[in-house]
Amino acid sequence: MVVRLMAVICLAAAIVKLSTARLQGVRIPLALLALLAIWMVLQLVPLPPSIWTTLPGRERLASAANTVGMPQPWMAISIVPMRTLNSLLALLIPAAALVMTAWLPKETWMTQIRIIVAVGVVSAVLALVQISGSPDSSWYLYNVRQKGGAVGLFANRNHQAVLLATMFPMLAVLGVGAARVRGRGLAVALSCMAIAIFLLPLIFITGSRGGLVVAAVSLIATMALVWPFMRKLQLSRKWLAVGGGLVAIVALGLVATLLSDRSLAMKRLTETDVGEEQRVLVVEPIVRLIRENLPIGTGFGTFDPAFRAIEPYSQLFRTYLNHAHSDPLEFVSDGGVPAACILLAFVFWWLKTTFTIWARPRVGDTARMATIVTALLMISSLVDYPLRTPLAAMIFALLIGWMSRAVANHDAADIDVIDRKDHPTSVRRDREYRVPG
């Protein structure tokens, strides 16, 4: 509630000061988000019994009233409107992040990256404190959580692992940017490398297999991001020795983690039968749920009650599925064909924008980093739901805004009077290094 209230305040402040021209830089992702919000609102509109009882998948609801002998009430498309309303309010956070991206100048991007990395480090340190104490310790922020796990600021180890994995490209951008500055720049770059070394073993400790895969992809993509800079860099023997020492430390740390009892990710990867995993077994029932409720879906946020109604008896466990553990499947299950169209439109835009960013030589490392981190979050969303957490949703929307601005023709030209007054030097630099449209 506090986070959403802050999002409302940020939205209000940006809307008051922001010109329509500045919004051109994020117009496509903002339009897609608006379409999603409109569909959620339509799912909340009450319908007369003559309409909603004919909708696909509503037979069970209609039979309930007939069974107790009461007249059919008016109902919305959403089978649980309060959950859909909650999903609608959750869009305030990415909406605020997108609008703030259009408002703040590019010169603030590095500062924003530092803040995100600082949050990641705080979550990592908190995770260390959590596993050092009792599973019922007050250091855990949520009552419903994976007890005894290194979850940090989250309730789920997978979300913690994915957050830590996204730190590597951000640290690379900070390190490369610092290394280009004379003086202490190289020392700052090595400090970023040291932070990455600190974070890497913690991904193993979380016990997240998905996080382990995402971390591997993140490290490979990070190397591709910094390789052009490293190839031109000429280091003295002193710095080569320091860098080699840091690499040796991370190698020893990984070996020690793998050999210890804390490497839950490797244990779960080698000892668990993936074919017997609950999230694998439920794919077929989820697909059936989608088919039964096409083309309108069950309503955003309603996966839990909708799935319980069709869950096979053979797949009943002591635990229950609060989400589908595959955001594309749950997104289509909740929103039907309109949601699928919005999702496909976003993926098409993301692929086109990513190709443009990597094809343009004058686009900076920050925009390329944004493509990597958003890709990592989307890959993780195939088997989990990290973007349903406020922190990941905010980071994702922020970076999507950076990607959009990096290729927008109006980005540097449309600077309103407020920005000229508040950031006189940034306007000059923004125009000087404008990405050609």
C-alpha positions, 0 to 999 in steps of 0.5 A, a space after each residue: 500500500 505504501 509503495 502504491 501511494 508513493 507511485 501515485 505521488 510520483 505520477 501526479 508530480 510527473 503529470 503536472 510538470 511533464 509536457 506531452 512532447 516528453 512523453 513521446 519518448 515512451 509512448 509505445 510502452 505507455 500505450 501498451 500499459 494503458 491498453 492493459 489497464 483498460 482491459 482490466 477495467 472492462 473486466 470489472 464492469 458488472 454484466 446482467 445474467 443474460 450476458 455473463 451466464 453465456 460467457 465461456 467457463 462460467 457454467 460452474 458459477 451459474 449452477 451455484 445460484 441455481 443449486 441454492 435456488 436464488 436468482 442469478 446476480 449481476 457479475 463481471 467478466 472477472 470471477 473475483 473482481 477484488 483480485 482484478 482491482 488489485 491487479 489494476 492498482 498494481 499497474 501504478 508502479 510500472 506506470 509511475 516508473 515509465 512516466 518518471 523515465 520520460 521526465 528525468 534526463 539521461 544524466 540521471 540514469 547512472 545515479 538510478 543504476 547506483 540506487 538499484 545496485 545498492 538495493 540489490 546489495 542490501 537484499 544480499 546482505 539481508 539474505 546473509 543475515 537471514 540464513 545466519 539466524 533462526 528460520 523464524 527470525 524477524 529479519 524475514 519481511 514476510 509471514 508467508 515465505 520460504 522459511 530458512 531461505 536466503 530470500 532477502 527483500 522478497 518472500 521467494 528465493 527465485 525472485 531474490 536470485 533473479 534480482 542478484 543476477 540482474 546486478 551483473 550487467 548494471 555493475 558492468 555499466 558502472 565499472 566501464 563508465 568509471 574506468 573511462 574516467 581518469 584518476 580513481 576510475 579504475 579503482 571504482 571499476 574494480 570495486 564493481 567487480 568486487 561487488 559482483 564477486 560478493 553477489 555470485 556465491 549468494 545466488 548458489 546459496 538461495 537454492 534457486 535453479 532458475 536463478 542459477 540459469 539466469 545468472 549464467 546467461 547474465 554473466 555471458 551477456 555481461 561479457 559481451 557488453 564489456 568486451 569491446 571496452 576490455 579489448 581496447 583497454 591497456 592495463 598496467 601489471 599492477 591492475 592486471 594482478 589485482 584483477 587476476 586476484 579478484 578472479 581467483 577469489 571468485 573461483 575459490 569462493 564458488 568452489 567453496 560454496 559448491 562443496 558446502 551444504 549451502 549450495 542448495 541450487 546445485 543440490 536441487 538441480 542434481 537431486 530433484 526429478 524435474 518431471 515430478 515437479 509440481 509446476 511441470 505437472 500443472 501445465 496441462 491443466 493450465 492450458 485446459 483452463 485457458 481453453 475453457 475461458 477463451 476468449 475473455 479469460 477469468 480476470 486478472 489476479 484470479 488464477 488461484 481460485 480459477 485453477 482450484 476449480 479445475 485442479 485434478 485430484 491426482 495433483 493435489 499437494 500439501 502446497 497450492 499454486 498461488 501463481 502459474 509459475 509461468 507468467 505468459 500462461 497466467 497472463 493469457 489465462 487471466 486476460 484471454 485473447 486481448 491479453 495475448 494480443 497485448 503481450 505479443 505486441 510488447 514482445 514484437 516492440 521489444 525485439 525491434 527496439 533491442 535490435 535497433 539499440 545493438 545495431 546503432 553504434 552511437 547508442 550507449 552501454 546503458 541502453 544495451 544493459 537495459 536490453 540484457 536486464 529486461 531479457 533476463 527478467 522475461 526469461 525468468 518469467 517463463 518459469 516463474 513470476 518475478 515481474 509480479 513483485 513491485 521491485 522487479 516491476 519497477 526496475 523492468 518498467 524503468 529499463 523499458 523506458 530507457 530502451 524506448 528513449 534510446 531509439 525515440 526520435 523526439 528524445 533529445 529535441 523535446 525538452 520543455 521549459 521546466 527541464 531547461 531551468 532545472 537542468 541547463 547543462 544536461 539539455 546541452 549534453 543531451 542535444 550534443 549526444 543525441 541518438 540519430 533518428 
